[in-house]
Amino acid sequence: MVCRLPEFSTITAACQKSRVGKLLPDALYVHISAIVHLDPLLQIYESEARQLADCAESATLVKFSFDKPSLSYLLYPEFDSDPHPALSASIQVDLVKQEVNRRDYSNAENPFILHRKETFVASDYPYYQQFAALTRQEEALGLLDNPRGIGTRLAWEKRLAEFRVAFHGHTIVQRSHQSSQVKIDRHKAAISRNDFSKPVRLALEAGLFSTGTTFFDYGCGQGGDMERIAKLGYDSLGWDPYYRPDTELAEADVVNLGYIINVIESQTERREALIKAWALTRKVLIVAAQVLIAQGNSQIAFGDGVITSRNTFQKYYDQEELKLYIDQVLGVDAVPIALGIYFVFRDEAQAQSFRASRFRSRVSVPKVQLQNKRFEDYKEMLTPLMTFFTDRGRLPTLEELPETEALSAEFGSLRRAFQIVLQATNPQEWDAISDRRRQDLLVYLALSHFDRRPKLRDLSPVIQTDIKSLFGGYQQACTAADLMLLSLGNLDVVAERCQSSAIGKKLANSLWVHVSAIEALDPLLRLYEGCASRTIGRPEEANVIKFHCRKPKITYLVYPDFDADPHPALYTSMQIDLRDLHVHYRDHDPNENPPVLHQKDLLVMPEYPHHEKFAKLSRQEEDWGLLEDWKRISDRRGWRSCLEEHCAELKGHRVVWRKDADPYRVKLVRSTIRAKQAERRS
């Protein structure tokens, strides 16, 4: 019986669009467990082949060929346990001729082997993270450079010998038996800086330092942070085993353990350093470590890290791995601030207040709209009350506002005093502020579900009062937050919120928003982004955030020249898969052909300083017909070609005629511009 096959071109197209599996120029390779994640058309196609190949159940991978209607079932018996398993057998099924061809490689002296095993499976595969971590380590060492030369066992073993490494399970280890005798020059890892290190700068920006705060830098290196903190007027000391070994360890309010645990090759000493730094901490411990994978082949494996060309040790952490390590060693719940940077608070109430503050949107005090003599007479006295309500979304308790006694004496109560404010301003604006603060708390409480949601008594008195005033009670607030979080599981809801958003640039499967506009988004979208930033901390360099509508992913995009360049080039992107919190980084070489950004005005709020300038440029480019072919103009080369074709060039944020443009082409473009301007006016 001849099976009815779909059009082969349709099958090939479905393979090339697949989000699951390893796509190569001639075929798509998919682990047998991931077949259910494929396009239904491919599942039907594979089931036809399975009926012919009676041994397919024992296969590990399925190969969808692009050159003809055929599938191959590949057997790798040690797929899970061997970091680079060898091909044992293959079963090729020709779906046109209805023929099956089997080959046995079990006795081959130089069998084919697999690399990057995580690419074959779905992200929910039990060993996905283990496979991915191994690949990142191999990339860091340069083991996977020139992949054509490592496809067989003998070639791979030669590569491993050149790098003097071997495998212990799915971990790379140094092959030399004398590894215990290697002496690491830890002091060479200390960096001389002209400014604060990033962890200490973020601590200053976060308001961790106030009058009387003391600082201790554990492993201070050459002492730059310690000296700069002292210049700001704080008591500041530092200890380092090489540069400042004679300084006595001292307790301090803020202790910095910046990029120390990643340069200690001994796991025991690494743990001891973290514990000792925590023992010195009165209020906040700053922990920072390398999480980005270094590229190149100038490193050799050593222990659970690598030895660099400068003979220093580096342990590269995943962001989640670093948090888990800190939490387990210290028995805490570390707060992510940025990539590889965590704050650990002694006081739980202070920790929760800090977490909540990170999701508080900026709100302005409503302006006076009606002339009211009584308000004008008491404006100075009422201003602190207005400021407090704007900050918290509610009236203060008697203990929260120093001016309470004077206000109560004059008006009888704070509520009566606020009635005077309402008579001079728009009451709806105050209602909107209360609603905004309610949303801020919902986002915070929803995200706390992922960690250890605090008990009410663990919250500061001011947050407890916020919750009681805005929700009626803690249980009601938590229930509302959980319902909000539950709705994130429905991507159709997320897609609807993205497409109906009044803020941001809407594409078919995503919403793009400038970081300055995040606070004004729908609360569900703020929560969606919070699911990513709660893990890694929002990257401070990122200025555009991409909300994926069809898959639970958030991408942080870095455009260094966003304000100055009319069409800035993408420098770096960092995508977080919210299903497994896997982070994918990508750098774009500015000298090659990077993606470029268009219609910047759509990404920002009307209040953004350069919004009108951006909007004028977008209107001008639409009139010139420059934005019609989105696929073509998505990268720098295509955009420049489009400008040239339309006889245009940019002068700042203005489109002008090219001086060397063809007069006839200019005439045609001018006609198009006039037609579009007339259409817009009508």
N, C-alpha and C positions, 0 to 999 in steps of 0.2 A: 504493500500500500504506500503510495507516494504522499508524503505530508505536504500540507499547504503552508508554504513559508511566506512571511511578510517580504515586501520588497527589500532586497539586500542593502540598497542605499539608505533606506529608512533605519535598518538595523545599525549600520555604520554611524549614521548621524546620532542615534540614541546613545551609542557607546561613547562618542566623542563629547557628548553633553553630560555624561554620567558624573555625579558627585562622589560616587563610590568606586574604588578600584584604582589600579595603577595604569594610567594611560600612556602608551608608547606610540610611536609613529605608525606601527603596523598592527597593533592589537590592544585590547583592553584586558587586563588580568584582574580577576576578582576572587577573593577567598570564598569558599563554598558557603560559609555562614552568612555572607553578605549578599547573596543572590536575592534575598527577600527585599533588600533595599534598592534594587535596580528598577528601572523603568519596566512597567508591566509587559511591554512588548518584548523586552529582553528576557524576561522571565519565561514567557511563552516559548520564545526561540530556544532557550536553554532546555526547557522541558522536552522539546521535540528531540534534541540530541540525547538527552538522558534515557529516553525510551530505547534508543538504539545501543547505547553503551551500558551494558548490564553491570559493569564494575564502577560506574561513576560515583556510587555512594561513598567509596573509599578515597575519592579524590580530595585534594587540598585546594587547588586553584582551578578556575575555569578561564580559558583563554578564548576571547572572542576575536577571531581573525578579521582583518579588513580587506584582504586580497581576494577572498572567495568565501562562499557560505559554508564555513566549517568552524567547529569548536574543538578545543583540546582540553582534556581533563588531565591535570598534572598532579602527581603524587609526591608529596614531601612528608614522609612519615614523622620526621622530627621537627615539624614546623613550629610548634610551641616551645619546645625545650632547647633546640639548637639555635643560636643567634643567627647563623647563616646556613640553613638546612640545604641538603643536596637533593637533586631530583632523582627519584627512584624509578619512576615509570611515567609514560604518557599514553593517553588514549585519544586519538584524533578521529573525529566524526565528520564525514563529508555528508552534509545534509541534502545535497543534490543527487549524488550517486547512491546515497543510503549505505555507505561503506564505513567500516570501523577498522582503524589500523592501530595496533598496540606495539609499544616499544619498551624494552626493559633496560634501565640504566643502573640497576642495583650493583652490578659488578664493574662499573666503569671506573677506570683509574683516575680520571679527571672530570668528574660530573659537574654539571651546571649547578650554581648555588644562588640563593636569594639574598638581596640586600633590601633595606628599608621595608621591613615586613609590615609596618603599620599602614603603608599605603594600600595594601591589599584588603584590609579588613575595615569594618565600620568602627566608628568611635566608641561604640558600646561593647566592643570585643574585650573579654576579660584581661588580655595582656597588651591592650593597645598602648597604654602609657609606658609600659616597660619597653616595648618595641621602639616607641618614639624617642624615649630617653637615650637608648643606645644609639639611634641614628644621629641625634644631636651631638653626642660625644664623639662619634666617628667623624662627623663633619668638622668638629672643632680641631681634630687632629689632622685633618686632610686625608683621611683614609679613603674617602669616597671620591676624591678628585680623579679625573680620567676614568669614568665608570666602565668604559669598554674594555679596560685592561684587567678587570677584577671579576669577570663573570663566571670563572671556573674555580674549582677548589685550589688547584696548584698556583694559579695566578694570584688568588687571594692570600694564600699562605706566604707567597713571596712578598707581597705588599706588607703583610704583618711583620715579617722578618726584617724588612727594611726599617720599619718604625719601632722595632724591638718591643712589640706588644703581643698580648695573647688575651684569651677570654676566660673569665670566671663567671659562668652562667651568662647573663646579659650585661656584664660589667667588663670594661677594658682594664687590664692590669699590666704592669711593666713586666716584661719577660725576664729581665736580668734577675739572677738569684742574689745579687748584691744590693737589692733595692733598699734594704734596711741600713746600708752603710752610706746612702746618698745624703749629703749635707745640703740643706736648703738655705739659701741666703734670704731669710725672711725680711731683713731690714731693707733690702733693695725694692721691696714692694711699696715702701713709703713714698708718697708723691709730694713734691714741692708745689704748692698752689699759690696763686696771687689773690685768691679770695676764699670765702668760706667753702668747705666741702658741701656738696648738695644736701646730705642728711642734716647738717647743722643749720644750713640756710633755711631748709623747710621747717625746722623746729622753731627758728626765730619768726618766720612768717606765720606759723600756726599759733603764735602767742604763748608759747611755753615758757618764755622768759618774762619776768616782771620784777619790780623792785625787790631786791634782796635775794633773787634766785642765785644759787650756787651751781657751778658747772665742773665736771670732771671728765677728762678725755682718756679713756682706758685704751692704751695702744695708740698714743697720740702721734707717733711718727716724729716728724720734724717740728711738731708743735704749732702749726699754723692756725688751726681752729682755736686752740687754747689761748693763744696770744690775741687773736682778733676778738674773742669773747671778752677778754680782760679789758681791751680798749673801749668796749661798750659800757664799761663800768660794773661788770659782774665779777664776783670772786671766781677765779678760774685756775684750775690745776690740771696737770696731765702726767701720765706715766707711760713709759715705753721701755721694753726690755733692752733695747739697743741704744736709743738716743737719750732717754731720761730714766735710767735704771735706779737712780738714788731717790727719786721722788716717792714719798710714802703714799700708799693707797688711802684715799679719803672719801667718806660719804659725801654725796652732793644731791641737790634736788634733781638736776638733769645730768645723766651720765651718757656719754657717747661711746658706742662700740662700732665705729665706722669702718667697714671693709677690713675687719680683723679675722672673723671666723672663716673667711674664704681663703686666707693666706697661711693658715696653720695646717700643716700636713698631718699632724697627729690628731686622730679623732678624739682621743682622751683629753688632750690639751685644749682642743677646740671647745669641747663641752665645758671644761673648767673655766675658760675665759668668759664664756657666756654666764655661767653661774656666779663668778666673782664680780663681774660688772653689775649684775642684778642685785647682788648683796650690798653694793655701794649705793644703790639707787633709792632715794627717798620718794621721788614723785614719778619721773618718767625716764625710761631707758630707750635710747635710740639705737636700733640695730640695723646695720646695712651690710649687704653682701652682693657680690657679682651674680647676676642672673642671666645676663646676655652671653650667648655663646660666641667666643672669639673665633675668628676664621683664620685659616692658614695652616701650614704644616710645620711650624717652628716649635712644636711642643711634643713632649713624650708623656705617656700615661704614667701615673704614679699614684698608688693607693686609690682613693675615690675621686681624684682630680688629675691635674696635669702639671708638669714642670715646664715653665716657660723658657725662652731662649736666654733670659736674664738669670736663670737658676732660681726663680721664685716659684712657689707653689700656688696654684689657683684651683679652688673648688667651685664649679659653676652650678648654681642652684636653679631649679624651676621656682617660680614665684610661690606656688602652693607648697612645694617641698620645703622652702625656707620658712614659711609660716608654721608648717607642721613641726619642723625642727625646734623652732623657738617655743612654740606652745607646749611641746612634749617635755623639753628639758626644764622649762621654768614653771610649767603648770599654769599657763596664762592664756589669754585670748588676745594675741597681738593685733594691732590695728594697722592695716596696710596704708601707706601714705603715697608711695610712688614705687616704681619698679625696683625691687630689691631693698626697700626702705620700710621699716616698721617702727611704730611707737608702742612701748609696753608701759601701761600705767599701773602704779601701785594701788590707787584708789579706784574702785569700780565705778563709783558715781562720776568721778572725773572722766573716766574712759567713756562712759555712756554719753556724758554731756558733749565730749569732743566728737563722738560718732554722730550725734544728732546735729551738731553745728555744721557738719560737712554737707548736710542736705537742707540747710536753711537758705531759702532764696532771698535775694535782696529786694527790699520794698521801700518806697519813699513815703514820707509823711504826706498825707493828702493836703492839697493847697486850700487856702481859705477862698471860698467862692462867694459868700454873702457878707455884706457889711453888717456887723453886729456889735453894738456899742459895748455890751457887757463883755463879749469875748475880747474886744480890743483893750478894754480896761484891765483884764486879767490874763492877757496873752502870755506874758512872761511866766506867770505862775502855772498856767495850763500846759506850757510847752513840754515839761518833763513827762506829764501824763500822756500826751500825744505820742511822744517818742517811745515810751514804754509799750503802749498799745501797738504801735507799729512793729516793735521788736518781737512781742510775744503773741499778738493777736487777741489779747484779752486785757481786762483791767487788772491792776496789781492788787495783791493782798496788802493788808495794813503794814506788813513788815518789809515789803519789797521796794517801796518808794520813799526816799527820805522826806519828800515834800507832802506825804500823806496827812500829817497832822495839820499843816497850814491849809491844805485844800479842804479837809473835813471841817475845820473851824470856819472857813469862809462860805462853803457851799452846803455843809451838812453831811455830805458823803462823797466818795469818789465817783459814784454813779451819777449823782446830780451835777458834779463838776463836768463830767464827760458830756452831759446833755447840752451844756453851753458850747462845747466843741462841735457837737452834731448840728447845732443851729447855724454855725458859720461854715461848715464844710458839707460835702456830699456824703450822707450816711452809707450809701451803697459802696463807696470806696473803703470804708471801715469794715463792712461786711466781707468785701473781697479780700482784705488783709487777713481777717480771721480764717477765711476759707483757705487762703494760701498757707497759713501756718498749720492748719489742719492737714493739708496735703503733705507739707514737709514732714510732719510727724508720722503720717501713714507710710511714706517712703522709708523713713528710718526704721520704724517698727517692722515693716515687711521684710527688710533686709536683715534685721536681727534674727529672723527665723532660721537663717542659714547657719548661724553660729550658736551661741547660747543666749537666747532671749533673756534679758535681765528681769529679775523680779522687781515689782514696783518699789520695794524698799532700796534696791540698788541704784535707783535713779535719783538725781539731785532733786532737792525740794522744788526748784523752779520748774523742772520738767514734769514732776508729779502734778503740780498745780496746773500746768498747761494741759495735760491730759484730762484732768478732772473738769476743767472749764470748757474745753473744746469738744470732748467726747462724752462726758458724764461719768466715765470710769475706765479703768485700765483694761478690763475684759472686753468692753465694747470696742475700744481702740484696737486691741489685738485682733479681734474678730474681723473688723473692717479691713485691717492690714492684710490678714491672711486671705480674705476673699479677693482683694486686689492682686495679691501675689498669684493666687490660683488662676486668675484670668489671663496671666502671662503665658500659661501653658497652651492657650489657644492662639496659634499664630494668625488665624483669621482675624481675631480681635486686634492683634498687634498691627496687622496690615491695614485694617480699617482706620485705626488711630493715626498711622503714618500718613495714609492718603487723605485724611480729613484734617490734618494738622494745618493750622494757619501760619505756622512757622516752618521754614526749611525748604529745601529744594527736593521735589518729589520726582523720583524715577520709577521705572516699572516695578522694581523689587526692593527699593530702598528709599530712605529719607536721609538727606544730608543737612546737618545743622552746625553752625558755628558754635564753638564752646561757650561763647558769651550769651547764647540764647537758650541754653539748656534749662535754666531755671524757669523759663516761661512756657515750657512744653507741657503737654497733657501729663498729669501725674503718673499715668501708666507707663508712658515713654520715659519719664525720669526714673521710674523704678527699673525699667528694662536696661537702661544704661547703668544704673546703680548695681545691677547684678554683675556687671563686668568690673566697674571701678571698685567695688567692695573687695575684690580679690587682688587687684594689682595696683589700686590707687590710680586715679586718672593721670595719664602721662602729662607732665606739665608742658612739654613741647608741643603736644597735639593741639591744633586749633580748629579742626573739623571732625565731627563724629558722624559716622555712617551707621544708621539703624537698618539692619537687614530685615525684610518683611517676611520672607519665605523660609528662612532658617534662623534658629536662635543664635545670632551672632552680632557682635558689635565691633566695628573697626575704627580705630583712632588714626587719624591722618595728620601728617605734619607738613604744612606749607610755610616754610620760613619767611617768605616774602608776601604773605597774604595781603597786607595792607598796601604795600608799595607797588607790587607787580600786578598789572591788570588781569593777567592770566598766570598765576603762580604755578610753579612746577611742584609735583609731589616729591617729597624728599624721603619720607619713611612712612610705612604703614604697619600697624600692629592689630591683628585680628584676634578676637577672643571668641572661641566657641563656647557658648554657655552650657552646653551639654556636658562637657568634660573639663572646661576651663583651660583647654589647650590654647597656647598663645603662638601665633604664627607671625614672624617678623619679616619684613621685606624692605630692603634699601633700594632706592632708585638712583642710578648714576645720573647726575645732572648733565654730564657731558654726552650722554647717549640720547635716548628719546623718551623722557619721562612723561607720564600723564600730566595734563594741565587742567586747571579749573576754570569754569565759565559761570557767568551769572552770579557773581559773589553776593549781589544784593539780596538774592533769595535765601541765603544762608543766615543772614543777620537780622536783627530787629531794626525797625525804623529809627530807634534811638541811637543806633550804632554810629560812632563819629563820622564814618566815611560812607554811610548808606546811600545818601543822595548821589554822591560821585559814582558809586558802583552802579546805581540804578540808571543814571544817564548813559553810562557806557553800554549797559545791556540793551536799552532802548535803541541806541544808535546801531549796535551790532545786529539787532533784529531787523531794523530798516534796511541795512546793507545786505541782508540775506546771509550773514556769516554764520548763523547758528542753526541752519537747516539740516545739515548732515552731521548728527551727533557722533556717529561712529567714526567718521573721518577726522573730526577735529578733537578727538579725545586725547591725542598725544601732541607733543610739541611740533613734530615734523608735519603732521597732518594739518595742524592749525596754521602754521606758517605758509603751507601750500595754499590753504583756503584764502588767507589774506592776500597772497600774491595774485590768485585767480580773480579776486574781486577788486584788484587795483588799490588795495588798502594797506596801511601800516598804522601802528599805534604810536602816539605821542602821549606818554603818560596814560591817563584814562580817557583818551579821545581817539577816535578813528579819523585818520586823515588820508588824503589821496597820495599815492606813491608818485613821486616826481617823474619816474621813468615809465609810468603806466601808458599802455596803448590807448590813444584817444577814442578809438571806436569802442573798446571795452569800457572805458569810463562813461561813454554816452549810454551804453546799455545798463550799467549799474545805476547811473543817475535816474534813469527811467524807473527802475525797480524801486529805488528809494522813494521817489515821489509817490508812486502807487501805494506803497505801504504806509506812508505818512498820511495820505488822504484816507486810506481805509481806517487808520487808527482814529482820525478826527471824526469820522462819521460814526 
